[in-house]
Amino acid sequence: MRVLLVEDDDRIAVDVERALVAAGYLVERAKNGEDAWFLGDTEDYVAVVLDLGLPGMDGLAVLKRWRGSGRATPVLVLTARGSWAEKVEGIDAGADDYLAKPFQMEELLARLRSVIRRSAGHASSVASVGALALDERAMKVSLGGAPVDLSPLEYRLVAYLMLRRGRVVPQQELIENVYGQDEQSSNAIEVLVGRVRRKLGSEWIETRRGFGYLMPEHIA
């Protein structure tokens, strides 16, 4: 799942990116407001981690431009600014959550998981479809209570489809959020889906020819 990290401080960015990658995310970074605005306006991410104190266009201006153009990507704001007035300004500009620096990395990850879940219409950190359960915090998948051994690619595929269960996900969207790049062939996703089906059962991922893949909301 692709996350855009917008942070001009290299030290902070390295620490945050390391934590995000360890949590299973694919990270792209922007160091200034103009690059952030362009990437957020032209690419699709499951979430953005956005620092407000950016060179050039500041984070609030970037966020307002995204929201003004209809971009609804969930945004977690990071800032050294700590006043309530500034927090309210950030929320009013369209931020989904707000985290003041310095922060604990565990809290950042928890808040990020939360804004991603809420954007997908889910509340709990454990998503489930019938006997299939996804624990985002532990990065584990279980079927009927038994753990399923998945590779990182397989986990990202299951997590992305489960958080969008009931919705057909286009193949290209899966490629970008599982592999982090669009150079992969459609055959790569088909092979990956096949591997997951062998581990979970074919009923958990439906193929919609010409459209993409679907994890149903309910299993009969």
N, C-alpha and C positions, 0 to 999 in steps of 0.2 A: 504494500500500500504506500503510495507516494505522498510524502510530506514536503512542503516548501518551508525551509528555515531561512528567515530573514534576520540577519544579525551581522553588524559590522565589526564587532569585537572578535578577533580570531580566537582568543583564548576561550571565551564563552562558547563560541560556535563549535569549536573542536569538542568540547565536553558534551554539549547538547547533542551534536551529531553522533558521537560515540554511543550515548545513551539511547538515542532513537534507533540506531542500527541494531544495537543489542536487543531492543524490544521488538525487532522484526520489521521496522519501517524502512522504506527506500527514501533517501534524503537528497534533495537538491537544495542548493544554497544561493541566496542573493545577498550582496554586501551593501547595496544602496537602494534608495527608494525607487528610482527609475527602473532598475532591473527587476525589482520585486513586483512593481506594478505590471510590467510587461509579462513576466512569467505567470503571475496570478490571473492575468486577463486572457492569456492565450493557451494555457495548459490547465489540465484538470488534476487536482490534488484532493486527497481525502481530508486534509486540513493544512492550515498554515500556522507556523509559530512566528509571530511578528514582533520584532523590537520596535519601539516607538522612536528612539533616538538615533535616527539614520542620517547619513550625509545626504545632502540634496533634498529631495522630497521626504518629509518625515513620515513615520508610520501611520499617524492619523490621517494624513492626506492620502496616502496609499489606500488605506482601508475605505475611506469615503469614496474614492474613485471606483474601487471594486464594487462597492454596494450600489453606487450610482449607475453603474453599467449592468446591474442585475446579477453580479457574481455572488453566489450564496455559499461558497466554500466556508466551512467553519474556521474561525480564526481565534487562536489563543494569543493574547497580547502579552509581551514581556516588556517591562519598563523599570527604570530606576526611579521614575516619578512615583511618589507615594501618596499624594493628597487625594482625599475623597472626590474633590472636584475633577481632578484629572481622570480618576477611575470612571466617574459618571460620564465624562466626555468620551472616553474610549468605548464604553458600552453603548452610548447614544450613537456613536459613529458606526456601530454594527459589529463590535467584538462579541464573541460568544462567551469568552471568559477572560480573566485578567490575572496576571501573576507578577508581583513586584520582585525586583532583584534586591538582595540575593535570595535565591530560592533553593530548595532541595530538589534534586533531580527526580526523586520518587514522586514528589508532588506534581512536577511538570508532566510526567508520564501519566499520572492518574487523571489530571485535568484534560490532557490531550485525549485520552481514551474516552473520557466523558463527553467532550464536545463532538467527537466522531460518532459515538453512539446516539447522542441526541439528534444529530443531523440525519441519522438513518432511522429515527423514530423508535429507538430502544432505550430502556432505562437501566437495566441490570448489566453488570460487568460480565455475567455469564449468559451467553446467548444460547438458545436451544431450539431445535426443530425435532420434535418427537424424541427419540432416544439419543440424538446427536447433540452434543454440548460443546461449546467453545468457551474456554476460560481465557479472556484476553490478558489478564494480569499474569497468569502463569504460563501463557502461550502454549496451552495444551488443548487437545481435542480428545473427547471420549465418546464412545458409542456403547450405549447400554451400561454405562458406568465403568467400562473397561477402557484404559488409555489406548489411543491409536498412535502408532509410531509414524510420524510424518516428517519429511525433509522440510527445510525452510521454505522452498518453493511450494511444496504441497500445502504447508500450513498457510502461507499467504493466499493461495487460491481458495482454500476452504474458508478462511476468515473473511476474505473480500465478498465471496458469494453469500456467506451466512449473514453478514451485516446488511446485505441487500436482498435478503430472501424475499421471494415473491416478485422480484423484478428481473427481467431479462437483461443480462449484462453483455454488451457487445464484446466481441472477441478482441478488438483493439484496446478497449478499456482494460480488459484483463491482462493483456500483454504488458501494458504500461505499469499496472499496479502490482503485477507479480514479478516481472523481470526488471522493471525500472527503465526500460528502453523500448523503442518501437521498431528496432531492427529484427526482432525475433519473428520467425515465420509463424503462420497460423498453425502449421503442423506441430510446432513446439507446444502450443497450448493443448492441442488435441491429444498429444502423447501424455502431457501432464494430467489432463482430465482422466485419461484412461488409467493412469497409475492410481489416482485417488479413488476412482470407482472400484478398482480391485481391492482396495483396503476398506472402503466404506460400504460398497454396494452400489449398483448402477442407479437405484432409485433416488439417490441424494443429489445428483446433478443431471438435469435434463438438457438435452441439446435442442435448440430451436434453430433449425437450418436457415441460414441466411440472416439470422438475427444475433445469436449468441448463446449464452448458457444461463440456466435458471436453477436456483435452489428453491424448491417449493416451500411455502410457509407451513404446510402440513403434510405429513406422510400417512397414507391410509394404512 
